[in-house]
Amino acid sequence: MDKIVIIGGSKGIGSAILLQQLEHSLVYNISRTPPDISHPNLVHFSIDVLTEPLPEIENIDALIYCPGSINLKPILSLSLDDFRNDFEINVIGAVKVIQHYLPALKTSMHPSIVLFSTVAAKLGMPFHASIATAKAGLEGLVKSLGAELAPGIRINAIAPTITETSLSASILRNDRMKENMMERHPMKNYLKPQEVARMANYLISEDAASISGQIFQMDYGLVSFKL
Ligand SMILES: NC(=O)c1ccc[n+]([C@@H]2O[C@H](COP(=O)([O-])OP(=O)(O)OC[C@H]3O[C@@H](n4cnc5c(N)ncnc54)[C@H](OP(=O)(O)O)[C@@H]3O)[C@@H](O)[C@H]2O)c1
């Protein structure tokens, strides 16, 4: 049975990944609050990944880092601390867990890492300066580590468009906002966390053995098409 470590499996995309993995993997979840389920294959640690020490976990097959932020403001309303905080949770947190669990990943026969970017790292959108800056940094991390950790450990990122989770709740808070968001996308939809989770679970599977250093846009055409 594979051992999967999810940072941020209590909510959103991480929770959907956790639910899809539990029947066939041993899942270690790290988040500030526990997932709202219990399962014999689930081990939870209540930890703030930025401020607390990480638990020791041996023989890890996959590491998935989910924490992120949506902090949309005009540039003159963004403080330097906004930029620092977004960089901290999106990039430094990921670096911290990768450094900590790299020795445990190296003992696996097929280790891999999945991180999360955003469509805003590729497509210029007003008010996204802070998050786009942080996620562009994270995409650079994926490229660099893809090379550095090859051939042993694979690392990829998923760059989703808006996904219906607690993080995006204020942007999708009523039916009208949901319809407008669908309309903005060339393929007239936005993401459910389960769709993103299926991609993450594919990327950590042996079916994705040839894939590393890649950023996968899941965008319902937003970045890809101008209709
Ligand atoms: N949702 C979207 O529309 C969207 C769009 C583009 C990209 N993304 C990216 O996709 C990723 C997942 O997003 P999501 O919507 O699933 O987010 P979410 O609903 O906010 O879930 C984030 C998870 O990370 C955990 N977490 C946050 N801060 C933490 C900390 N300091 N220490 C430990 N755990 C922490 C949260 O658990 P606790 O609160 O219990 O700690 C939660 O389980 C993020 O990187 C985000 O930037 C999301």
The ligand as an ORCA input file, in Angstrom:
! r2SCAN-3c Opt
* xyz 0 1
  N      -9.799     27.175     -5.147
  C      -9.405     27.817     -6.221
  O     -10.185     28.508     -6.904
  C      -7.971     27.739     -6.689
  C      -7.633     28.299     -7.924
  C      -6.317     28.258     -8.344
  C      -5.357     27.649     -7.562
  N      -5.704     27.097     -6.372
  C      -4.656     26.497     -5.544
  O      -4.980     25.164     -5.223
  C      -4.485     24.843     -3.916
  C      -5.605     24.245     -3.073
  O      -6.630     25.222     -2.967
  P      -8.006     24.955     -2.204
  O      -9.015     25.810     -2.867
  O      -8.253     23.507     -2.024
  O      -7.647     25.614     -0.772
  P      -8.433     25.493      0.634
  O      -9.850     25.069      0.435
  O      -8.141     26.765      1.351
  O      -7.650     24.302      1.362
  C      -6.318     24.512      1.767
  C      -5.869     23.400      2.686
  O      -4.571     23.761      3.202
  C      -4.607     23.742      4.627
  N      -3.750     24.814      5.134
  C      -3.807     26.125      4.840
  N      -2.885     26.812      5.521
  C      -2.206     25.888      6.266
  C      -1.138     25.968      7.195
  N      -0.559     27.142      7.502
  N      -0.695     24.833      7.781
  C      -1.276     23.638      7.499
  N      -2.300     23.504      6.613
  C      -2.755     24.617      6.013
  C      -6.067     23.953      4.988
  O      -6.381     23.312      6.208
  P      -6.580     24.052      7.620
  O      -7.349     25.315      7.357
  O      -7.290     23.023      8.424
  O      -5.184     24.310      8.091
  C      -6.774     23.196      3.878
  O      -6.852     21.822      4.179
  C      -3.915     26.143     -3.349
  O      -2.507     26.135     -3.479
  C      -4.503     27.227     -4.224
  O      -3.645     28.352     -4.347
  C      -6.996     27.118     -5.913
*
